[in-house]
Amino acid sequence: MAYPGTEIKPDDRSGWVDEPNLRDEYFHRFSDDPYWSENTLLSFNVPERNLCGFIYVYWRPNMNLAVAGPCIWDHTGEDVYNCLYYGWDQHLAIPPGSEMYDFALSNSLTCKMVKPWEEYHFTYDRNGFKFDLVWTAFTKEPHYMKLSKSGEEDPGIKNWVKKESDFPVGHYEQSGQFNGWIELNGERIAISSGALRDRGWGPRHADVSDPLRAGWPYAFASEKSSWHLYDPQTELSFADDPIEGTTETVTTGFYVRDGIKSRVVSGTRKAVRGRDGRVLTQEIRAVDELGRELHAKGKTLNWLKWPINSDIINWWSLVRWEYDGQVVYGEDQDFMNFKHYRRYWEKLIAKDPGLLHCFPDDPDYPPYRK
């Protein structure tokens, strides 16, 4: 499909893509890897209701599989079975004629790309939950994850997207805004919030390598003020990572101040965790290519424990951020492998047996614990 002012040429790129290109709003040439994925993630929030939501779509063309749908949550339920609504369907066939941002899926999720990089329209109507939302961009073009100085992938993102020598792979984020409404059980809620648009393509295997633990914080106040960072734990081995009390290194991101966007070149994130490992507060210090310093303090207001990519737990949260003399409601995604969290969990319950609240106090219950 052609759009005014654009000319989509054959895609002859290969390897890691780190330069903006409108071609990336469409499906790419892909290898025969069954886990080749084309994915996009968008989010929104309603701070006065302590509410967050996302729309997540990824395509696996070699499986004829689409994994797609929405989720919304607040402080009243933090699991996929008790949050406000969970419709992320993992078993959809790809309808004939679908494109990355132009489709109508059997679970009622639709998307229309009004203009590449600028405007996207989403609708949904299923099981008592509806929405009509339009995402528009704050920044002129997305922020691509850049190759490291050694020419390799960013040390954090390479767990998510595997490098291909003969096909293009890549990942970017873009700040913007969602406007429209959602409707749950007959109640309509207006949406007008800063909103992430995340895009990736390439082999995305379910068995990601260890260690994988990172933060994905962001705040999008306006066209003049926003930021997004990625801060993986890359220094410690899986066995040696204590999770608590660590300081993560920012490996990529962008910072918009006074309407000027610049790549973040260094930074740290330090989180204070609760009794079960969830992030309660965090502090970020970063510097961009222009020498500007970002100092952000965040307080978490809700959580969704989202199992993603088969074996990753993602604590997705609404966050009250203070930075650049303002208060902005954004989000944070704090994630790690299941087996990483299980090792951490064993340490937590040894220190605080009260975390096993589901068991009665009778020492003989259950029998297998004797």
N, C-alpha and C positions, 0 to 999 in steps of 0.2 A: 504494500500500500504506500502511495506517495503522499507527502505532506507539503504544503506551500513552503517554498524556500529551502527545501531539502532535496538532496540527490543521494539516494542510497546506492552505493557502488558495490560490486563484488568484494567480499572480505578476504583479502590475501595476506592478512597479518598472521603472525605466529608467535608463540611464546607469551610472556607476561605483558599485558597491555597497560601502559601507564599514562597515555595521552588522551584527553577528551576526544570523543568521536561519536557523532550521532548514530553511527551504525550499531552502537552497543545498546540501543533501545529495541533492537530486534533480535531474533534468534541468530546464533552464530553457526559457522561451520563447526561440526563436532566430530569427535573421534568415535570409535566403536566401544569405548569404555561404558559399561552398563550404568555407571554412576555419574555420567556426564549430566550436569544440572544447569538450568537457567533459572535464577531465582531473584525474587524481589520481596522486600519487607518494608511495610509502612506502619507508622504508629500515630496515635493521638491520645489526648488526655483531657479530662474535665476536672480541674483542681478543686472546684467548690463541691464536688461530689466524691472527691478522692478516687477518681475513676481513670483507668487506662484501657487502651485497646490497641489491637494490631490487626493488620491484614497481611497474610504471608502466602506467597505463591512460589512453588518451584516445580519445574518441569524436568522429567527424566525421559527424553525422547526415545532412547534405546529400550526403555521398558514400556513405552506408551503410557506413562504414568504422570499424573498431575497430583501434587499434594498442595492443598489450598484451602483457605477459609479464614474466618475471623475469630477473635477472642476478645472478651471484655471482662474486667475484674475491678473490684474495689477492696476495701478492708474487711469485707464480710465473708470472703472465701478466697483462699490462695492456692487451691488445687484445681486441676482441670475438671474434676467431677463436682466441685462446689462453688466455682467462680460464677459470675453473673451469666456468662454464656461462653460455651466452647464449641466451635464448629470447624476446627482445623481438620479437614478430612484428608486422610492419608491414602485413600484408595480410589482415585478418580481416573477414568480414561481420558486421554487428550482428545477433545473434539476436533474433527477435521477442520482445517482452515484456521486454527488458532495461531495467534502470534503472541509475542511476549506480553504486550500490553493491549491486545485486542482479542477478547475471548468471552465466551459465555459457557460456564461449567455446569454440570448436571446438579451441583449442590446450590445453584442459583447465583453464585458469585459471578459478576460480570465486570469487565474493565474496558474502557475506551480511551486510547491515547489521543487527546485533543491536539496537543502539540508536543513533540519530543523535547524533553528536559524542562518543559514549562507547565503542562497541565494534563491531569489524568483523572478520569471519572470512574468511580466504583459504586456498584449497587449490590444488594443482597436482600433476600426475603425467604427465611426458613425457620421453622419451629418457634415462631413467636418473636424472632429477632429480625429487624430490618435496618438497612441504612442506605443513605444516598449521600455520598461524600465526594468532594472534588479536592484533589491535591494540586496546589500551585507552588512554584519554586520561589525561594528567597534568593538563592545564588544563581548566577547566570548559567553556570555549568557545574556538573558534579565534581566532587573531590575524589580523584583516583588514588588508590594505594600505590605508592611509588616503589620502585625497586630499591633495594639497599645499595650502599656504595660498592659492595662486592659484586653487584649484578644479580644477586639472588632475590627471591621473594622476601617480603617483609617477614621477620622472624615470628610474628604472631599469626599472620593470615595463612601461611603455608600449610597449616593444619586443616584449613577449611577448603582451600582450592589447590589441587595438585597441578604442578607445572606440566605443560604439554609442549613438546618441541615443534610440532607441525601445525598446531591449532592455537587460536587466540584464547587466552584465559585472562580473567581480570576481576576486579572488585572496586566498587566506589560507594560513597555516601553523598547525599545531597540534602540540604536543609530547605524546609518549605513550610507550608501551612495547609491544614485540612479545614474545610468549611462544609457545612451541611447539617445532617441530623442522623441520629440513631434512634431506633424505637424498640423497646423491650417490654413485652407483655402489655402493649397498648400505651405505654408512656413514651412520649417523644422528648428527646434531649438534644438541644442544640450543640453542635460541635464547631468550635473556632479556636484552634490551638496550633502551636508549633508542631511540626510533624517531620519525622525522619522518612527519607526514601533511600533504601539500601538496595544495591544491585550486584549480582555476582554471576559468573559463568565459568565452567570448567568441571573437571572430575571432582565430585564432592563425595568422598567415601564415607560410609557409616563407621568404619573402624579407624577413627582419627588417632594419631600417635600421641603418646604421653611425653611430657606432661602437657595438658591443655587446661589452663585456668587463666581467666582474664576478666577485665572489666571493659564495659562498652558504654561509657557515660556520654550524655549530650544534653544540650539546652538550646532551643531555637526561639529566641525572643522576638526577632523581627529581621527584616532585610539588613539592618545595620548592626545586629548583635546576635551572634550564635557561635557554637563550637561543638565539635565531636571528636572524641579521642578513642584510641584503642590501646590498652595497657596490659599485655599478657605477662604472665610469670614465665620468664625465659632463663632465669639465672640458676635455678635449683633443680636437682633431679626429682623425679616423681616421689621417691622414697623420703627425700630430705625436706620436702616442702611442708612447713608447718601450717600454712594457710593463714593462721592468725599472726598479727604483728608484723607482717611483711610489707615491704614497699615495692610496688610494681613500677616498671619502666614504660613510659609512653613511647610506642614505636611508630605511630602514625596518627594523623588527625589534621583538623583545620580550625582556624580561629578567625572570626569576623568581628572586627571592632570598627565603629564609625563607618560601616559599609565596605570596609576593605578586607578582603579575604586573603589569608596567608597560611602556608603549610606549617604545622607544628614540627619542630625539629628536636625537641627534648622535653622531658617532663617526668613527673612521678605522680602516683596515686597511692594514698594510704587510707585504708578502711578500718573502721571499728566494727567488729562483728558481734552478733547476739549469741545466745547460748546454743543455738543450733547452726551457727555459721552464716546466717543472713547478714547482709550489710545494714548497719543502723545509721552510721554517719561516715563521711569520707571527705578527704581534703586533696585537692589537685593543684599542682603547680607546674606550669608549662611555659615554654618560650617558643615563639614562632620565628619564621625566617626574617621578619622585620625587627626582631629584637623585643617585641612586645611581650609582656608577661601576663599570663592568665593565672589568677588565683581564685579558685572556686571551692566553696564549702557546701556540702550537700547533706540534707536530712531526709531519710527514707520515710515515705508515708504509707505505702502498701507494698504487697509482694504477690507475684504469681510464680509458683514453682512449676516451670514449664519444661517438660522432657522433650528435647529437640535432638535431631540427628541420631536417634536410637539410644545413645548412651551418654547424653550430656544433660545435666541439670542446669537450668538457667533461672536464676532469681531475677525476674523482671519487675522493676519498681518505678513508681512515681516518686520523684525527688524534688524537694524544695531547694533550689540552688541560689546561693548568694555569690555574685561576682560582678565586677565592674560597677559597684555601687547600686546594684539592683537585685530584686528578688524575681526569679524566673522559675516556673515549674517545668521541669524536663524529666528525664528518665535515666535509668541505669540498668544494664544487663550484666549480671555477675554470674559467670558460668564455669563449670568444671566437669570432668569425666565422672560418671557414676562411681567407678572403682576408686577414683581419687577421693570423692566425697565419702564413700563407705569407710575408707581407712581413717579419714578425719572423724567420722561419726563414732567409730569405735573409741577413739580418744575422748570424744565429748561425753559419751555415756559412762565411760570409766570415771570421769571427773564429776559428772552430774547424772546419777541414775534416775533422777526425776524426769529426764527426757523420755523415759519409757513409760509414759503416763497411761498407755493403753492397757497395761497389765495390772491386775489387782495387787494389793499389798501382801497377800498370802504368799509366804516364801516357797510354798510347794506348788505354786502355779506360775507358768505351765510346767508340767512334769519334765519336759525336755531341757529345762533350765537347771535341773539339779546337777 
